[in-house]
């Protein structure tokens, strides 16, 4: 499914806690919803959307209903009403999400004819200041300033610094906000931290969430691609945790529409951070990494050439499997493979070993253990920097395979398909069993995988996919990928090799899972725009070669890494001498001919 389409599905069967709050920030009350469409069943009141500006829609999926708000550029004319009283919008940080969201918001406000300022708040010493300036945010026009100066003046504070930084800085951030302002989050991580600390938000501010279901680079790329087709982008969930002013819902929805989200669905901060942190450790990043590593070794051991092993693992997943799921759903992969018995043998053997890890992972997130783990890991970075991924022989083989790739010749390996689909379905089932709505489940387990993340691995490998994400995601992928690798090799593949019979209950549950209905419904709404990971000057790989060469000519001491964000290349100066700032500036000037250049620090300095 494309991230540019809606995923609308059934709310959870079990009622969520009555202590939770709705998308209005008020306690849930049965009968509070406003019916706008006829469905087989009405949406659960806890997932209602009480908006005064936008039109909500009750959509029937698999016999159950859920409220959504459709986006589109035609809704930009509603932004002045939705953002009434919001004169200054400040984006704090410059990591995976911040550059994309800041630029999207700025472009949408301009198209809406609004003079509301988008300002970037950073430390004066931050290397990201140069990157922000390269994107048109400057001190001279008041759109770039010191973090806390900016927060104190802001009507909407979009807090997009890293999760670990939020954990350290939130008391000071909350104290700096003016009464009646809105704190905007793109991840519920902070709630988990504050709950662990026994803290709550100030009562005189709004607290809202808009969480695009994709990495920051995808948010920008699809927004830009959608300009010519009436609007395209990444689906988003939203929540109103606290409504102090009475219009927090419409502020949040205005934000989502301005980002280009084609569909926005309701959640809560707690359910969002659970599904998000869990999902990226599962099939989105960690799971798929562990799968391809284990399968590659298995195929080479069984006599495949290294090139063929890579084609039958990584290429197979990021190529035909991803494309099939994106357009037709997970069950369509089973229908497309040539050896259905081989698919089901792999699926049956892999489902429970994957689900075992996924249940453990979810409960680690739910207990906030995983949140504390991220914070502690970031505190160790000075001594133990984040390790590299994608440097083994397997990924060197991948460079050669991608360079010679003929897309139509990529095989659809039945066994690989069975393992991958087993992990994806195990994640879907885990989230459903833990009380998440279908919209959240499938956006976090399917849409983000096939339409935001896998295309990056297809273009450049696993490191390009993983390290375009937040610190939290990058750490989680590195921590949990080996668990999937281990369980598959030690349990699933052993069972297959010993001739274990297909578990008929697992098979039946797969073939008849209601998730297929919801996914198929979503596929029918698929727009014509797919994400492009090209930079406008050839492929990402081609641009990197160009930039690296030109960097060497300028300084001799500069390395380059491409990041698929707004057709940008992030240049990092590694010089440690006193002229480093001058070198960086000179490097920036030297690359103005490349579209959307941003100059700054290495990815290791990223904040979400």
C-alpha positions in Angstrom: 0.0 0.0 0.0 1.2 3.4 -0.8 1.9 5.8 2.0 0.0 8.2 -0.1 -3.2 6.4 0.3 -5.6 6.0 3.2 -5.4 3.1 5.4 -8.7 3.0 7.1 -9.8 0.1 9.1 -11.6 -1.3 12.1 -11.1 0.0 15.6 -10.1 -2.6 18.1 -12.7 -5.1 19.2 -12.0 -4.7 22.8 -12.8 -1.4 24.4 -9.9 0.7 25.5 -9.5 2.0 29.0 -12.2 4.6 30.0 -9.4 6.7 31.5 -7.9 7.4 28.1 -8.8 10.6 26.3 -10.3 11.0 22.8 -8.9 13.0 20.0 -10.6 16.1 21.6 -8.6 15.7 24.8 -11.9 15.1 26.7 -12.8 11.8 28.4 -14.5 9.4 26.1 -18.3 9.5 26.2 -20.5 7.1 24.3 -22.8 8.8 21.9 -20.6 11.9 21.6 -19.7 11.2 17.9 -21.4 12.9 15.0 -22.5 10.4 12.3 -21.4 11.5 8.8 -21.8 8.2 6.9 -23.5 4.9 7.2 -21.3 1.9 8.0 -21.9 -1.6 9.0 -20.8 -0.6 12.5 -20.1 2.8 13.9 -16.7 3.8 15.0 -15.6 3.3 18.6 -16.1 6.6 20.5 -12.5 6.6 21.7 -11.4 7.0 18.0 -13.8 9.9 17.3 -12.6 13.1 15.7 -14.4 16.2 16.9 -13.4 18.9 14.4 -15.0 22.2 13.8 -13.0 23.0 10.6 -12.4 19.8 8.6 -14.9 17.1 7.5 -14.5 13.8 9.2 -15.4 10.7 7.3 -16.7 7.3 8.7 -15.2 4.6 6.5 -16.3 1.0 6.5 -13.5 -1.5 6.4 -14.1 -5.2 7.0 -17.6 -4.4 8.5 -16.3 -2.0 11.0 -16.0 1.8 10.9 -13.3 4.3 11.7 -13.3 8.1 11.4 -10.6 9.7 9.3 -9.9 13.1 7.8 -8.9 13.2 4.2 -6.1 15.6 3.2 -5.3 17.3 0.0 -4.1 20.7 -1.2 -7.6 21.9 -1.7 -7.8 22.0 2.1 -5.0 24.5 2.4 -7.7 27.2 2.2 -8.9 26.0 5.6 -5.6 26.4 7.3 -6.2 30.0 8.4 -9.3 28.9 10.3 -7.7 25.7 11.7 -4.6 27.6 12.9 -6.4 30.7 14.2 -4.4 32.4 16.9 -1.2 30.6 15.7 1.1 33.4 14.6 4.4 31.7 15.1 5.2 28.0 14.5 8.5 26.9 15.7 10.3 23.6 14.8 12.7 22.6 17.4 15.6 20.4 16.1 16.9 19.4 12.7 17.0 15.6 12.4 15.0 13.0 10.4 11.6 14.7 10.7 12.3 18.4 11.3 13.7 19.5 7.9 10.8 17.7 6.1 8.0 19.0 8.3 9.4 22.5 8.5 9.6 22.8 4.7 6.3 21.2 4.0 4.5 23.4 6.6 6.2 26.5 5.2 5.2 25.7 1.6 1.6 24.9 2.6 1.2 28.1 4.5 2.6 30.1 1.6 0.1 28.4 -0.8 -2.7 29.2 1.7 -1.7 32.9 1.6 -0.7 33.0 5.3 2.1 35.1 6.7 2.5 32.8 9.7 6.2 32.2 10.3 7.9 28.9 10.5 11.0 29.3 12.7 13.8 26.8 13.4 15.1 26.6 17.0 18.6 25.2 17.5 21.6 25.6 19.8 23.9 28.4 18.5 26.7 25.9 18.4 24.7 23.3 16.5 26.2 22.2 13.2 22.6 21.9 11.9 22.4 25.8 11.7 24.2 25.6 8.4 21.8 23.0 7.1 18.8 25.1 8.1 20.2 28.2 6.4 20.7 26.1 3.2 17.0 25.4 3.3 16.1 29.1 3.6 15.8 29.6 7.4 17.9 32.5 8.5 18.5 34.7 11.6 18.1 37.8 9.4 14.4 37.1 8.6 13.6 35.8 12.1 13.1 32.1 10.9 16.2 30.7 12.7 17.0 31.3 16.4 18.2 29.9 19.7 16.1 27.1 21.0 14.7 28.6 24.1 14.3 32.1 22.7 12.2 30.5 20.0 10.1 28.4 22.3 9.3 31.4 24.5 7.7 33.2 21.6 6.0 30.3 19.9 2.3 29.6 19.6 3.0 26.1 18.3 6.1 24.3 19.4 6.9 21.3 17.2 9.3 19.4 19.4 11.3 17.3 16.9 14.6 16.8 18.7 15.8 13.3 19.4 13.9 11.2 21.9 16.9 11.1 24.2 17.2 14.9 24.1 13.5 15.2 24.9 14.0 13.0 28.0 16.7 15.4 29.2 15.3 18.7 28.3 11.5 18.5 28.7 11.3 20.2 32.1 13.1 23.3 30.7 11.1 23.2 27.5 7.8 23.0 29.2 8.8 25.8 31.6 9.7 28.1 28.6 6.4 27.8 26.8 3.9 30.6 27.2 0.4 29.9 28.5 -2.1 28.8 25.9 0.6 27.6 23.5 0.5 24.2 21.9 3.2 21.6 22.3 3.4 19.5 19.1 4.9 16.0 19.2 5.5 13.6 16.3 6.1 10.7 18.6 4.6 9.7 22.0 8.0 8.8 23.4 8.0 11.8 25.8 4.8 10.6 27.4 6.5 7.3 28.3 9.5 9.2 29.8 7.3 11.5 31.8 5.1 8.6 33.1 8.3 6.9 34.2 9.4 10.1 36.0 5.9 10.5 37.6 5.5 13.9 35.8 2.6 15.4 33.8 2.2 18.2 31.3 1.4 21.8 32.4 -2.4 22.3 32.4 -2.3 25.6 30.6 -1.0 24.3 27.3 -2.3 22.1 24.5 -0.5 18.8 23.9 -1.0 17.3 20.5 0.6 14.7 18.3 0.9 14.4 14.5 2.9 11.4 13.6 3.7 10.8 9.9 3.8 7.1 9.2 7.2 7.2 7.5 10.7 8.6 7.9 11.3 12.3 7.4 12.9 12.0 4.0 9.7 10.2 2.7 7.5 13.0 4.2 9.3 15.6 2.1 9.8 13.5 -1.1 6.1 12.5 -1.4 4.9 16.0 -0.6 7.0 17.4 -3.5 5.9 14.6 -5.8 2.3 15.3 -4.9 2.4 19.0 -6.0 1.5 18.0 -9.5 -1.3 15.6 -8.7 -3.3 17.5 -6.2 -1.6 16.3 -3.1 0.3 13.3 -2.0 2.3 12.4 1.1 2.5 10.2 4.1 -0.5 9.1 6.2 -0.4 10.4 9.7 -1.9 9.5 13.1 -2.9 12.3 15.4 -3.9 12.6 19.1 -5.0 15.4 21.4 -3.6 14.5 24.8 -4.6 17.9 26.4 -6.9 20.6 25.1 -6.4 23.8 27.1 -7.7 26.2 24.5 -10.7 24.3 23.0 -9.3 24.2 19.5 -6.4 21.7 19.9 -8.0 19.2 17.6 -8.1 21.6 14.6 -4.6 22.8 15.3 -3.4 19.2 15.1 -5.4 18.4 11.9 -4.2 21.6 10.3 -0.7 20.6 11.0 -1.3 17.1 9.4 -3.0 18.6 6.3 -0.1 21.1 5.9 2.4 18.2 6.0 0.5 16.7 3.0 -1.0 13.8 4.9 -3.6 12.3 2.5 -5.4 10.6 5.5 -5.2 11.3 9.2 -6.5 8.9 11.8 -7.0 9.2 15.5 -4.9 7.5 18.2 -3.5 8.4 21.7 0.0 9.3 22.7 0.4 6.1 24.6 -0.8 3.8 21.8 1.2 5.7 19.2 4.6 5.3 21.0 3.9 1.7 21.7 3.1 0.8 18.1 5.8 3.1 16.7 8.8 2.0 18.8 7.7 -1.6 18.6 7.1 -1.5 14.9 10.5 -0.2 13.9 12.1 -2.9 16.0 9.9 -5.4 14.1 9.2 -5.8 10.4 9.9 -2.1 9.6 13.6 -2.2 10.4 15.0 -4.8 12.8 12.8 -7.7 11.6 13.5 -7.3 7.9 17.3 -6.9 8.6 17.4 -10.1 10.6 15.4 -11.9 8.0 17.6 -11.1 5.1 20.9 -11.8 7.0 19.6 -15.3 8.1 18.3 -16.2 4.7 21.4 -15.0 2.8 23.6 -17.3 4.9 21.2 -20.2 4.4 21.1 -19.9 0.7 24.9 -19.5 0.3 25.3 -22.5 2.6 22.9 -24.5 0.4 25.0 -23.7 -2.7 23.7 -20.5 -4.2 26.2 -18.0 -5.5 26.5 -14.9 -3.3 24.9 -12.8 -6.0 21.9 -15.1 -6.4 21.6 -15.3 -2.6 21.3 -11.5 -2.4 18.8 -11.5 -5.2 16.7 -14.1 -3.5 16.7 -12.3 -0.2 17.1 -8.5 -0.2 16.2 -7.9 -3.8 13.2 -10.3 -3.6 11.8 -8.5 -0.5 12.4 -4.9 -1.6 11.4 -5.7 -5.2 8.5 -8.0 -6.1 7.3 -8.7 -2.5 7.2 -5.0 -1.6 5.5 -4.0 -4.8 2.9 -6.8 -4.5 2.0 -5.9 -0.9 1.9 -2.2 -1.9 -0.6 -2.7 -4.6 -2.5 -5.9 -3.7 -1.8 -6.8 -0.1 0.0 -9.6 1.8 -2.2 -12.5 0.7 -1.5 -11.6 -2.9 2.2 -12.6 -2.3 1.1 -16.1 -1.4 -1.1 -16.1 -4.5 1.7 -15.0 -6.7 4.5 -17.4 -5.7 5.1 -20.4 -7.9 5.5 -22.9 -5.0 2.7 -22.3 -2.5 3.7 -25.4 -0.5 7.2 -24.0 0.0 5.8 -20.6 1.0 3.5 -22.1 3.6 6.3 -24.4 4.9 8.4 -21.3 5.6 5.5 -19.3 6.9 4.4 -22.0 9.3 7.9 -22.5 10.7 8.7 -18.8 11.0 5.4 -17.3 12.4 5.8 -18.3 16.1 9.6 -17.7 16.4 8.9 -14.2 15.1 5.9 -13.7 17.2 7.8 -14.8 20.3 10.3 -11.9 19.8 7.6 -9.4 18.9 5.6 -10.1 22.0 8.7 -9.7 24.1 9.5 -6.5 22.3 6.0 -5.0 22.7 6.0 -5.7 26.4 9.5 -4.1 26.7 8.1 -1.0 25.1 4.9 -1.1 27.1 6.7 -1.3 30.4 8.9 1.7 29.3 12.1 -0.5 29.6 12.8 0.0 25.9 12.4 3.8 26.4 14.9 3.8 29.2 17.2 1.6 27.1 17.3 4.3 24.4 18.0 7.1 26.8 20.9 5.1 28.4 22.3 4.1 25.1 22.5 7.8 24.0 24.3 8.6 27.3 27.0 6.1 26.4 27.6 7.5 22.9 30.8 9.3 24.0 32.3 6.0 25.0 30.4 3.6 22.7 29.3 5.3 19.5 26.5 3.7 17.5 28.0 0.9 15.5 27.7 0.6 11.7 25.4 -1.7 9.8 25.5 -2.9 6.3 29.3 -3.3 6.2 29.5 -7.1 6.0 30.4 -9.0 2.8 26.7 -9.6 2.1 26.1 -5.9 1.6 29.3 -5.5 -0.5 27.8 -8.1 -2.8 24.6 -6.1 -2.8 26.4 -3.1 -4.3 27.4 -5.2 -7.3 23.9 -6.6 -7.6 22.2 -3.2 -7.5 24.7 -1.8 -10.1 23.7 -4.6 -12.5 20.0 -4.8 -11.5 17.3 -5.6 -14.1 14.1 -5.0 -12.2 12.1 -7.4 -14.2 14.5 -10.2 -13.5 14.4 -10.1 -9.7 13.1 -13.5 -8.5 10.0 -14.0 -6.3 11.4 -16.7 -4.0 8.6 -18.7 -2.3 10.6 -19.5 0.8 11.8 -15.9 1.3 8.2 -14.7 0.8 6.9 -17.1 3.4 9.4 -16.0 6.0 8.8 -12.3 5.4 5.0 -12.5 5.4 5.1 -14.6 8.5 7.0 -11.8 10.4 4.7 -9.1 9.0 1.5 -11.0 9.9 3.0 -11.9 13.4 3.5 -8.2 14.0 -0.1 -7.4 12.8 -1.5 -10.0 15.1 0.5 -8.9 18.0 -0.6 -5.3 17.7 -4.3 -6.4 17.3 -4.0 -8.6 20.4 -2.5 -5.7 22.3 -5.5 -3.5 21.6 -4.5 -1.4 18.6 -6.9 -0.3 15.8 -6.5 -1.7 12.3 -5.5 1.7 11.0 -2.6 2.0 13.4 -1.7 -1.6 13.0 -1.4 -1.6 9.2 0.2 1.8 8.9 2.9 0.7 11.4 3.3 -2.8 10.0 2.5 -2.6 6.3 2.3 0.8 4.7 5.4 2.2 6.3 7.4 -0.9 5.4 6.5 -1.2 1.8 6.0 2.5 0.8 8.4 4.4 3.0 11.3 2.1 4.2 11.8 -0.8 1.9 12.3 1.5 -1.2 15.4 2.9 0.6 16.9 -0.5 1.2 16.1 -1.3 -2.5 18.0 1.8 -3.6 21.1 1.7 -1.4 21.0 -1.2 1.2 20.1 -1.7 4.8 22.2 1.2 6.2 20.6 3.7 3.9 17.2 2.6 5.2 18.0 2.3 8.9 20.1 5.4 9.3 17.7 7.7 7.6 15.5 7.2 10.6 15.6 8.5 14.2 18.1 7.6 16.9 15.4 5.6 18.6 14.7 3.6 15.4 18.4 3.1 14.6 19.2 1.9 18.1 16.2 -0.4 18.1 17.0 -1.9 14.8 20.6 -2.7 15.8 19.4 -4.2 19.1 16.6 -6.4 17.8 17.7 -7.5 14.3 20.0 -10.1 15.7 17.1 -11.6 17.7 15.1 -12.3 14.5 18.2 -13.6 12.9 18.9 -16.0 15.8 15.3 -17.3 16.2 14.9 -17.9 12.5 18.2 -19.8 12.2 17.9 -21.7 15.4 14.2 -22.5 15.4 12.4 -21.9 12.1 14.9 -23.2 9.6 15.8 -26.2 11.9 12.1 -27.1 11.9 12.0 -26.9 8.1 15.1 -29.0 7.6 13.7 -31.6 10.0 10.6 -31.9 7.9 8.1 -30.4 10.4 4.5 -30.5 9.1 2.7 -27.3 8.3 0.7 -26.1 11.3 -2.8 -26.1 9.9 -4.1 -23.6 12.4 -1.4 -21.1 11.5 -2.1 -21.7 7.8 -5.9 -21.1 8.3 -5.4 -18.0 10.3 -3.2 -16.6 7.6 -5.5 -17.3 4.8 -8.6 -16.0 6.6 -7.1 -13.1 8.6 -9.4 -10.1 8.6 -6.4 -7.9 8.0 -6.4 -8.9 4.4 -9.8 -7.3 3.9 -8.6 -4.1 5.4 -5.4 -4.1 3.3 -7.3 -4.9 0.1 -9.7 -2.0 0.8 -6.7 0.3 1.2 -5.1 -1.0 -2.0 -8.2 0.0 -3.9 -7.7 3.6 -2.9 -4.1 3.6 -4.1 -3.0 6.9 -5.9 -0.7 7.0 -8.8 2.3 8.4 -7.0 5.0 6.1 -5.6 7.9 7.4 -3.6 11.0 8.2 -5.6 14.4 7.8 -3.9 16.1 9.5 -6.7 17.7 12.9 -6.2 16.8 14.5 -9.5 20.4 14.0 -10.7 20.4 10.3 -11.3 20.1 7.8 -8.5 21.1 8.3 -4.9 24.2 6.3 -5.7 25.1 8.5 -8.6 24.7 11.7 -6.6 26.9 10.3 -3.8 29.7 9.6 -6.3 29.4 13.1 -7.7 29.4 14.8 -4.3 32.2 12.7 -2.9 34.4 13.6 -5.9 33.6 17.3 -5.8 34.1 17.4 -2.0 37.5 15.9 -2.4 38.4 18.6 -4.9 37.3 21.4 -2.6 38.9 20.3 0.8 40.5 17.0 0.5 39.2 16.3 4.0 35.4 16.0 3.5 33.3 13.0 3.3 29.7 12.9 2.0 26.7 10.9 2.8 23.5 11.2 0.8 20.2 11.4 2.6 17.0 11.3 0.5 15.4 14.4 1.9 14.1 17.1 -0.4 16.6 16.0 -3.1 19.3 17.0 -0.7 22.8 15.8 0.1 24.2 16.3 3.5 27.8 17.2 3.5 29.9 16.6 6.6 33.2 18.2 7.1 35.5 15.9 9.1 38.3 18.5 9.4 39.4 19.0 13.0 41.5 22.0 12.4 40.7 25.6 13.3 39.4 26.3 9.7 36.7 23.7 9.9 33.9 26.2 9.8 35.5 28.0 6.9 35.9 24.7 5.1 32.3 23.9 5.7 31.1 27.2 4.3 33.3 26.9 1.3 32.0 23.4 0.7 28.5 24.7 0.8 29.2 27.3 -1.8 30.9 24.7 -4.0 27.8 22.5 -4.2 25.1 25.1 -5.0 24.6 23.5 -8.4 23.3 20.3 -6.8 19.6 20.5 -6.1 18.7 21.4 -2.5 22.1 21.1 -0.9 22.3 21.1 2.9 25.6 21.4 4.6 26.2 20.2 8.1 27.3 17.5 10.4 27.4 13.7 10.0 24.4 11.6 10.5 25.7 10.8 13.9 24.7 14.2 15.1 21.1 13.6 14.1 18.2 14.4 16.4 14.7 13.2 15.5 
